[in-house]
Amino acid sequence: MEGVSDLTFEGKRIVVLGGSSGIGLATAQAAAKDGASVVISSSRRTRVDQALATLPAGGEGHALDLADEAAVQALFAMLGSFDHLVFTAGEALQLGSLASTDVEAARSFFGLRYWGAFLAAKYGSGSIRPGGSIVFTSGLAGKRPHAGWALGASICSAMEGLTRALAVELAPIRVNIVCPGVVKSPLWAGMTEADRATLYRQTAEKLPVGHVGETEEIAEAYLYLMRQTYGTGQVLVVDGGAALV
């Protein structure tokens, strides 16, 4: 069957930008466990080294600003060919009312989450081997925003639009995106521990599955989108049923 060999990660090389923590690290760990050679990146060398210590020998890590065009271009020029590109990079969520949002801070937030992904596709897509793919990250905020989530909702929606456009432009490279719900990850680091615990508890009580997401659960969505060979331009929602309630 055409493409069936792509269902395994044996012999595959996967680049995970934002792979030093949270969903990105969980995805890198799961792919490596399944036989992939993994390359991760993050903004801080210390965090990259700590993440590499959790991966099998042979993992590769790079520290760079993913919103810096020259740095991203240099990274992909150095990496050479690979099979899949995953983009999960993002700073802690910036929540707040429209009136209190600092525009420059908002632009900076967009700089990594949207333009970082854009740059990764621009400079990395030419190195993706036949049968390969790109998997981006959005979030349920784009579909079910709460008050104070204007910035996050905007970025999630923009990322899903970019995914569909690039699925057409970069074909036959498959371009898809994972849309997680609330997940226990560093994205909520901007909240106090008490507020974070309250968010997790209140969210879990409302969800059909009865718990908020773990990074390992969400990583399976990225692995699926890399393995499958027939879907492109798709948004895979993994939200515990949050969009239903």
N, C-alpha and C positions, 0 to 999 in steps of 0.2 A: 504494500500500500504506500502511495506517495506520501512522504513526510513522516512515516512512522518512526524512522530512526531519530527524529527530533524529540520523541517522547521521553528520552533518557538524557541525563546530563553528563553521562560518561564522555570524556573528551571535549566537553564544552567549556568555553571561557565566558564568564559572566562578570560584567562591570556593574557595581552597585554604588551609585553616587549618593552619599548620605548613609553609607553602610557601616558607620561606626557605632550606631546606637539604635534603639527602638525597632521599628518595623524593618528598616534597612538592614540592620545587623541580623535580625531574625531570618530575613530572606537569604542573606549571604550564608548564614550557618546552615540553613536547610538545603540550599543548593550545593554547598560543599559536602554535606553529609551524603548527598545523592550522587556524588562523583564529579562535580564541577570544579574547575579551577576558578577561583574568585579573586577579583580586584575590587577593593573598597576605597572610598575617599571620604574625607571630611575636612573641616576647616582647621582642626587642631591636631598636631602631630601626636600629642600625648594620647588623645582619644583614639586615634587610628591605631597606635601601638597596643593599647589595651584591647581593642577589638580583635586585632590580629592574633593576640594570645589565645582567643577563644576559637580560632579557626584552625583547620588542619595545616600542617607544615606545607609551605609552598604558596600560601596566600600572599597577596600583594597589596600594599596600602600606600596611599599618597595623600598629603595634606595640601589643600589649596582652597582659594576662595572661588566657589562655583559660580559666583556672579561676575567674575573677572574674565572677560572674553579671551584675553591673551593667555591666561593661565589654563583655561579650558581647552583652547586650541592646542597649546603645548602638551597638555596631558594626553590627548588623543593621538597626536603626532608621535608621541613616545610609546604609547601602548601597542600600536599595530592592530592586527585583526582580532576580532572576538565574535561571540555569537549572540549575546543578549545584553541590552543596556537597561538598567533599572534606575529610576530617579525617585528617591524618597527624601531628599534633603529638605530641611525646613527648620527654622528657628521656632522657639516656643510661640504658641498662638498669641496674637495680640487682640484682646477683646476689649471693647469699649464703645461708648455711644458715638454716633456720628459727630456730634458737637465737640467731643473731647479728643477726637482722633487727630494726631499730628500728621499733616500731609507728607512731610519729608520722611517720617518714620514709616508711614504706609508705603511710600514708594520704595523704601529700602526692603520692606517685607516682600513686596512684589518682585524685587530684584533677584532674590534667591529662588523663591518658590516658582515663579513663572519664567523669568528671563534665564535663570539658571538651567531650567529644563529645556528651554528653547535653544540655548547655546549647546547643551549636551547633544541634542538631536542634530543641530547644524554641523557640529564638528565630529560627532561620533558616528553618525549614520553611514558615512562612507566606508567605515571599517567593519561593518557588520557582515558576517559571512552569509551565504545563501541559506535560507530557512530561518534566519534570525529575526529578532524582534526588539521593540522598545516597549517598556512598561512604565507609565507615569503614575502619579499619585494625586488624587483630589480628596474629597471628603464629603460627608453627608450635609455639611453646612451649605453647599451649593443648592441642595434640594429642599432641605428643611432648616433654614436658618432661624436662630433665636435673636432677640433684641441684642444689639451690641456685636453681632457677627458679620457686619457688612463687609469688612475687609476679607475675612476668611471665605465668605460665601462668594465674593467676587473672584477670588483667585481660583477656587474650586471650579467654578463655572468656566472661567477662561481656560483652565487646563483641559477640561473636557472638550471644549471647542478646538483647541490645538490638537488634541488627539485625533479627532475626526478628520481634520484638515491634513495632518501628516500621514494618516493611514492612506489617503488618496495620493498625496504627493510623493511619498517615499516607497510606494508599492514596488516590488512585492514584499518589502520589509513590513511585518505586521506591527501596528502601533495600537496599543490598548492602554487602559487606565483602571486602577483599582480605586474604589470609593469606599473607604472605611467609615464606620460609625465611631462611637466613642471607644477609644482603645487606651489601655494602660501603657502610656509611653511618655518620653520626655517632652512631647509637644505641650503638655499641661504644666510644665515646670514653672511657668509664670504665676501659677496660682499657689496659695498657701497650702500646706499639707492638709489642713482641716477642710478647706474649700474643695480640694481635689477629692478627698475621701467622700465628701457629701455628694459631689457630682457623680462619682462612680456608684454610690449606693442608690441615689435617686434614679439614675439612668437604669441600673440593673432591675429595679422594682417595676419599671414600665415596659421593659423589653420582653418579647415573647420567649426568648431563650433564657431569660433570668440572670444574665450576667453580662458585664461589659467585656469588650474584646481583649484578648491577650495578643501580644505581637506575634507569637508563633502561629496563632490562628489566621491572622491576616497574611502572614508570609505565604501560606498555602495558596492564596489567590494569585500572588505574583508567580509562583511556580507553575500554576495551572496555565496562566496566560503565556508563559514562555514555552511550555510543553506543547500545548495544542497548536495545530497547524492550519486551522480554517477560519478562525475569527480575527477580525481586525476592525479598528475604529469603535471598539466596544467599551462600555463602562461596566465593570464588574462590581456591584454593590455588595459589601460584606459588613452589615450593620446590626446584626442581631435581631432584625425585624423592625428597626426604629422607624423606617419610612412608612410602616403600616399602622403605627399607633400614635 
